[in-house]
Amino acid sequence: MPGLTDAHVHLMSDDVAKLYMGMLKLDLPTATSTPEVMLPYLANGVTQVFNLQTTPGGLAQQREIAAGKVPGPTIVTAAMIDGDPLSWPVGMTRVARTPEEGRAEVRKAAADGYQLIKPYGQLTLETFTAILDEARKLNLPVVGHIPGRGQDTAKFLLPGLGMVAHAEEFAQRTSNPDPSLIPRFIELARASGTGLITTLTLNDRLLEMVRDPASLKARPELATLHPSVRKIWLEHNPYVSRATPGYIAFLERITAFNRQLVKAFADTGIPILTGTDSIVPGVVPGFALQDELSALVAAGLTNQQALPAATRAPCAWLKADCGAIAPGMCADLLLLDGDPLADIANARRIDTLLLGGKPITRTELDCRMNALKNKSR
């Protein structure tokens, strides 16, 4: 089968780690290794990622992989643009307080080599609209949040917003998720030509973690994390610290809403792409994409609906030569020990990864993963 795409990740790099530690006011090691960051994706069959908060360090990672210096998934880079007050520090995001600043930031992102534009939640309607228009002029696809929570969704779900980055963006248009609005959201998405990145496993993991914080420590895949990231998840976790009954009930409502929304999008034929939002606490790179496929099926999608969301659909949206087994397509492929159309769990049974046509056996992948776990202790 074709290799898998995670259309919503946040890749660790030295500059991201420094900014994140500064934001949390923690003094932890920030040095990263590109091969080690990428390995868990490859070991789980992920051969393409959308890095939706790309920094200069992320651009460097993309160049290393494209040049063949480091094995890793194809990285599609996005420049984040937010309004004031910023949700994330400058360096992770760009600020646009006016339509003119929004257009200028899109032009700068294009000049710097970014492939996507990611608008964020604090933008005004006027600036958001200007960003969409400038991105269209420069032929840059747009994937992002829906600004203006609490405001009329129709004002913001506009042509040019190619993909909404989370199912939960729709869940949080009102103070409490309202499933009765799903048909209206479907209507608006159809009219604007907007698809959806699923991120079901994000909320599944957050809910699991706040219900039972000890469950996080019990997960063996955490051994593949950068030691500083693992320490934050286990000792400084912002979600666990909010684990009140009210917050748990809120996450339960969002999780239930998201499943209904994603199934409705899929059944209506609106494009959906698999994404996870790793490296949010609880969402382990690589492993989370396999969890996402299982979450889609648990939400009621058929295997025939779930698999294209991780293969053909992301590449078709990008107009990229991947996501299918056909002449002229890149040879990023998985050889499996079972049929994922019969059981979605078989997508995990990777015998051999073909990366650009070069085989990496399961034995070799496991050997590299064991070395990573030993180093990360």
C-alpha positions as CSV (number, residue, x, y, z in Angstrom):
1,M,0.0,0.0,0.0
2,P,1.1,3.6,-0.3
3,G,2.9,5.2,2.6
4,L,0.9,7.1,5.2
5,T,0.5,10.8,5.7
6,D,0.1,12.6,9.0
7,A,-1.4,16.0,7.9
8,H,-1.0,17.7,11.3
9,V,2.3,17.4,13.2
10,H,4.6,19.7,15.1
11,L,8.2,18.5,14.5
12,M,10.8,18.9,17.2
13,S,13.9,20.9,16.3
14,D,16.4,22.8,18.3
15,D,14.7,26.2,17.9
16,V,11.2,24.7,18.6
17,A,12.5,23.1,21.8
18,K,14.1,26.3,23.0
19,L,11.0,28.3,22.4
20,Y,8.8,25.7,24.1
21,M,11.1,25.5,27.1
22,G,11.1,29.3,27.3
23,M,7.3,29.4,27.2
24,L,7.0,26.9,30.0
25,K,9.9,28.5,31.9
26,L,11.7,25.2,32.1
27,D,15.5,24.6,31.9
28,L,15.7,21.3,30.0
29,P,18.0,20.1,27.2
30,T,16.9,21.3,23.8
31,A,19.4,19.6,21.4
32,T,17.6,17.4,18.9
33,S,18.7,15.0,16.2
34,T,16.8,15.0,12.9
35,P,17.2,11.2,12.3
36,E,15.8,10.5,15.8
37,V,12.9,12.9,15.4
38,M,12.0,11.3,12.1
39,L,12.5,7.6,13.0
40,P,9.2,7.0,14.9
41,Y,7.3,8.2,11.8
42,L,9.1,5.9,9.5
43,A,8.8,2.9,11.9
44,N,5.0,3.4,11.8
45,G,4.8,3.7,8.0
46,V,4.4,7.5,7.9
47,T,6.2,8.8,4.8
48,Q,4.8,12.3,4.6
49,V,4.0,14.9,7.3
50,F,2.5,18.4,7.2
51,N,4.5,20.4,9.8
52,L,1.9,23.0,10.7
53,Q,4.1,25.2,12.8
54,T,7.4,25.2,10.9
55,T,10.3,27.2,12.1
56,P,13.7,27.8,10.4
57,G,14.9,24.7,12.1
58,G,12.0,22.8,10.5
59,L,13.0,24.2,7.1
60,A,16.5,22.8,7.7
61,Q,15.1,19.4,8.5
62,Q,13.1,19.5,5.3
63,R,16.3,20.3,3.3
64,E,18.3,17.5,5.0
65,I,15.7,14.9,4.1
66,A,15.1,16.2,0.6
67,A,18.9,16.1,-0.1
68,G,19.1,12.5,1.1
69,K,21.3,13.3,4.0
70,V,18.8,12.0,6.6
71,P,16.1,9.3,6.2
72,G,12.7,10.7,7.0
73,P,9.2,11.4,5.7
74,T,8.6,14.1,3.1
75,I,8.0,17.3,5.1
76,V,5.4,19.8,3.9
77,T,6.0,23.1,5.6
78,A,3.5,25.6,6.9
79,A,4.0,29.2,8.2
80,M,1.6,30.0,11.0
81,I,0.1,33.5,11.1
82,D,-1.8,34.7,14.2
83,G,-3.4,37.9,15.4
84,D,-2.9,39.8,18.6
85,P,-2.6,38.6,21.4
86,L,-0.5,35.7,20.1
87,S,-1.3,32.2,21.2
88,W,2.4,31.1,20.7
89,P,5.7,33.0,20.8
90,V,7.2,34.8,17.9
91,G,9.5,32.3,16.2
92,M,6.8,29.6,16.2
93,T,4.3,32.0,14.6
94,R,4.1,35.4,12.8
95,V,1.9,38.2,13.9
96,A,-0.6,40.1,11.6
97,R,-2.7,42.8,13.3
98,T,-4.0,44.3,10.0
99,P,-4.9,43.1,6.5
100,E,-1.8,44.7,5.2
101,E,0.4,42.9,7.7
102,G,-1.4,39.6,6.9
103,R,-0.6,40.0,3.2
104,A,3.0,40.9,3.9
105,E,3.5,37.8,6.1
106,V,2.1,35.6,3.4
107,R,4.5,37.1,0.9
108,K,7.4,36.6,3.3
109,A,6.5,33.0,3.9
110,A,6.4,32.3,0.2
111,A,9.8,34.0,-0.2
112,D,11.2,31.9,2.6
113,G,10.1,28.7,0.9
114,Y,7.0,27.7,3.0
115,Q,4.5,25.5,1.1
116,L,1.4,26.1,3.2
117,I,-0.2,29.0,5.1
118,K,-1.7,28.3,8.5
119,P,-4.0,31.0,9.9
120,Y,-4.6,30.8,13.6
121,G,-7.4,31.7,16.0
122,Q,-6.7,35.3,17.0
123,L,-7.0,36.8,13.5
124,T,-9.7,39.4,12.8
125,L,-12.1,38.6,9.9
126,E,-10.6,41.3,7.8
127,T,-7.0,40.1,8.3
128,F,-8.0,36.5,7.8
129,T,-9.8,37.3,4.6
130,A,-6.7,39.2,3.3
131,I,-4.5,36.2,4.1
132,L,-6.7,33.9,2.2
133,D,-6.7,36.2,-0.8
134,E,-2.9,36.7,-0.8
135,A,-2.3,33.0,-0.4
136,R,-4.6,32.4,-3.4
137,K,-2.6,34.9,-5.5
138,L,0.6,33.1,-4.6
139,N,-0.9,29.6,-5.1
140,L,-0.2,28.6,-1.5
141,P,-2.8,26.2,0.0
142,V,-4.2,27.2,3.3
143,V,-4.8,24.9,6.3
144,G,-5.6,26.3,9.7
145,H,-8.0,27.2,12.5
146,I,-11.3,29.0,12.1
147,P,-10.9,32.4,13.8
148,G,-13.7,34.1,15.7
149,R,-15.0,31.5,18.1
150,G,-18.4,32.5,19.3
151,Q,-19.1,34.3,16.0
152,D,-21.0,33.3,12.9
153,T,-19.0,30.4,11.4
154,A,-20.3,31.4,7.9
155,K,-18.3,34.6,8.0
156,F,-15.0,32.7,8.4
157,L,-15.5,29.4,6.5
158,L,-14.6,31.0,3.2
159,P,-13.3,29.8,-0.2
160,G,-9.6,29.6,0.1
161,L,-9.5,27.9,3.5
162,G,-8.6,24.6,2.0
163,M,-8.5,22.5,5.2
164,V,-9.6,23.0,8.8
165,A,-6.7,21.7,11.0
166,H,-8.9,20.0,13.6
167,A,-12.3,18.5,14.0
168,E,-12.5,20.3,17.3
169,E,-12.4,23.7,15.6
170,F,-16.1,23.0,14.7
171,A,-16.8,21.6,18.2
172,Q,-15.7,24.9,19.8
173,R,-17.6,27.3,17.6
174,T,-20.1,27.4,20.5
175,S,-19.4,27.3,24.2
176,N,-20.6,23.7,24.2
177,P,-20.3,21.4,21.2
178,D,-23.7,21.3,19.4
179,P,-24.2,18.2,17.2
180,S,-27.3,19.8,15.8
181,L,-25.1,22.2,13.9
182,I,-23.2,19.5,12.0
183,P,-25.5,19.6,8.9
184,R,-25.0,23.4,8.8
185,F,-21.2,22.9,9.0
186,I,-21.4,20.4,6.2
187,E,-23.3,22.9,4.1
188,L,-20.8,25.6,4.7
189,A,-17.8,23.4,4.0
190,R,-19.4,22.2,0.7
191,A,-20.0,25.8,-0.3
192,S,-16.4,27.0,0.5
193,G,-14.6,23.9,-0.8
194,T,-13.1,23.3,2.7
195,G,-12.0,19.9,3.9
196,L,-11.1,18.6,7.3
197,I,-8.0,17.2,9.1
198,T,-9.4,14.7,11.5
199,T,-7.3,14.6,14.7
200,L,-9.7,12.3,16.5
201,T,-6.9,10.6,18.4
202,L,-5.8,13.9,19.9
203,N,-9.0,14.2,21.9
204,D,-9.1,10.5,22.6
205,R,-5.6,10.7,24.2
206,L,-6.3,13.9,26.1
207,L,-9.5,12.4,27.5
208,E,-7.7,9.2,28.5
209,M,-4.9,11.2,30.1
210,V,-7.1,13.5,32.2
211,R,-9.4,10.6,33.3
212,D,-6.4,8.6,34.4
213,P,-3.0,10.4,34.5
214,A,-1.2,7.1,35.4
215,S,-2.2,5.7,32.0
216,L,0.3,8.0,30.3
217,K,3.3,6.6,32.1
218,A,2.2,3.1,31.3
219,R,2.4,3.6,27.5
220,P,5.5,2.0,26.1
221,E,5.8,4.3,23.0
222,L,6.8,7.2,25.3
223,A,10.2,5.6,25.4
224,T,10.8,7.0,21.9
225,L,10.3,10.6,22.9
226,H,13.0,13.2,23.4
227,P,13.8,13.0,27.2
228,S,12.8,16.6,27.7
229,V,9.5,16.1,26.0
230,R,8.8,13.0,28.1
231,K,9.6,14.9,31.3
232,I,7.2,17.7,30.3
233,W,4.4,15.2,29.6
234,L,4.9,13.3,32.9
235,E,5.8,16.1,35.3
236,H,4.6,19.4,33.8
237,N,1.6,18.3,31.8
238,P,-0.8,21.3,31.3
239,Y,-3.8,19.1,30.5
240,V,-3.4,16.9,33.6
241,S,-3.2,20.0,35.8
242,R,-6.7,21.0,34.5
243,A,-8.2,17.6,35.1
244,T,-11.3,18.8,37.0
245,P,-14.7,17.0,36.6
246,G,-15.9,19.9,34.5
247,Y,-12.9,19.8,32.1
248,I,-13.3,16.0,31.7
249,A,-17.0,16.4,30.9
250,F,-16.1,19.1,28.3
251,L,-13.5,16.8,26.7
252,E,-16.1,14.0,26.6
253,R,-18.5,16.3,24.7
254,I,-15.8,17.4,22.2
255,T,-14.7,13.8,21.6
256,A,-18.3,12.6,20.9
257,F,-18.9,15.6,18.7
258,N,-15.7,15.1,16.7
259,R,-16.6,11.5,15.8
260,Q,-20.0,12.5,14.5
261,L,-18.6,15.4,12.5
262,V,-15.8,13.4,10.9
263,K,-18.2,10.6,9.9
264,A,-20.6,13.1,8.5
265,F,-17.8,14.8,6.4
266,A,-16.7,11.4,5.1
267,D,-20.2,10.2,4.3
268,T,-21.0,13.4,2.5
269,G,-17.8,13.1,0.3
270,I,-16.0,16.2,1.7
271,P,-12.3,15.5,1.7
272,I,-10.9,14.3,5.0
273,L,-7.1,13.9,5.8
274,T,-5.7,12.0,8.7
275,G,-3.8,14.2,11.2
276,T,-2.8,13.8,14.8
277,D,-1.4,17.1,16.2
278,S,1.6,15.3,17.6
279,I,3.6,16.4,19.6
280,V,0.8,17.6,21.9
281,P,1.1,15.8,25.3
282,G,-0.2,12.2,24.9
283,V,0.1,12.2,21.1
284,V,3.3,10.2,20.3
285,P,4.8,10.9,16.8
286,G,4.3,8.1,14.3
287,F,2.3,5.8,16.6
288,A,-0.5,8.4,16.7
289,L,-1.1,8.1,13.0
290,Q,-1.8,4.4,13.3
291,D,-4.1,5.3,16.3
292,E,-5.9,7.8,14.0
293,L,-6.8,5.1,11.5
294,S,-8.2,3.0,14.3
295,A,-10.1,6.0,15.6
296,L,-11.7,6.7,12.3
297,V,-13.0,3.2,12.1
298,A,-14.2,3.4,15.7
299,A,-16.1,6.5,14.6
300,G,-18.0,4.5,12.0
301,L,-16.0,5.0,8.9
302,T,-15.3,1.9,6.8
303,N,-11.7,0.8,6.2
304,Q,-12.3,1.9,2.5
305,Q,-13.0,5.4,3.8
306,A,-10.2,5.6,6.4
307,L,-7.3,4.4,4.3
308,P,-7.6,7.0,1.5
309,A,-7.7,9.7,4.2
310,A,-4.1,8.6,5.1
311,T,-2.8,8.0,1.5
312,R,-4.5,9.2,-1.6
313,A,-6.5,12.2,-0.2
314,P,-3.6,14.2,1.3
315,C,-1.5,13.8,-1.9
316,A,-4.4,14.7,-4.1
317,W,-5.1,17.9,-2.1
318,L,-1.4,18.8,-2.5
319,K,-1.4,17.8,-6.1
320,A,1.7,15.7,-5.2
321,D,2.9,12.5,-6.9
322,C,2.3,10.2,-4.0
323,G,-0.5,8.4,-2.2
324,A,-1.1,5.8,-4.9
325,I,0.7,2.8,-6.5
326,A,0.9,3.8,-10.1
327,P,3.5,4.7,-12.8
328,G,5.0,8.1,-12.1
329,M,4.2,8.1,-8.4
330,C,7.0,8.2,-5.8
331,A,7.9,4.8,-4.4
332,D,7.1,5.5,-0.7
333,L,5.4,2.2,0.0
334,L,4.6,-0.3,2.7
335,L,4.7,-4.0,2.4
336,L,2.3,-5.4,5.0
337,D,1.7,-8.8,6.6
338,G,-2.0,-8.5,6.4
339,D,-4.8,-6.7,4.4
340,P,-5.8,-3.4,6.0
341,L,-9.1,-3.4,4.0
342,A,-10.0,-6.5,6.0
343,D,-8.8,-5.2,9.4
344,I,-7.4,-1.6,9.8
345,A,-5.0,-3.0,12.5
346,N,-3.1,-4.7,9.7
347,A,-1.8,-1.3,8.7
348,R,0.5,-1.7,11.7
349,R,2.0,-5.0,10.4
350,I,4.8,-3.4,8.4
351,D,7.2,-6.0,7.0
352,T,9.2,-3.6,4.9
353,L,9.2,0.2,4.3
354,L,10.1,1.4,0.8
355,L,11.4,5.0,1.1
356,G,12.0,6.4,-2.3
357,G,12.2,2.8,-3.5
358,K,14.9,1.9,-1.0
359,P,13.8,-0.9,1.3
360,I,14.1,-0.8,5.1
361,T,13.1,-4.1,6.7
362,R,11.1,-4.4,9.9
363,T,14.2,-5.9,11.6
364,E,16.2,-2.8,10.7
365,L,13.4,-0.5,11.8
366,D,13.1,-2.3,15.1
367,C,16.9,-2.2,15.6
368,R,16.9,1.5,15.1
369,M,13.9,2.0,17.4
370,N,15.5,0.0,20.2
371,A,18.7,2.1,19.9
372,L,16.5,5.2,20.2
373,K,14.7,3.9,23.3
374,N,18.0,3.0,24.9
375,K,19.5,6.5,24.2
376,S,16.4,8.3,25.4
377,R,16.3,6.7,28.8
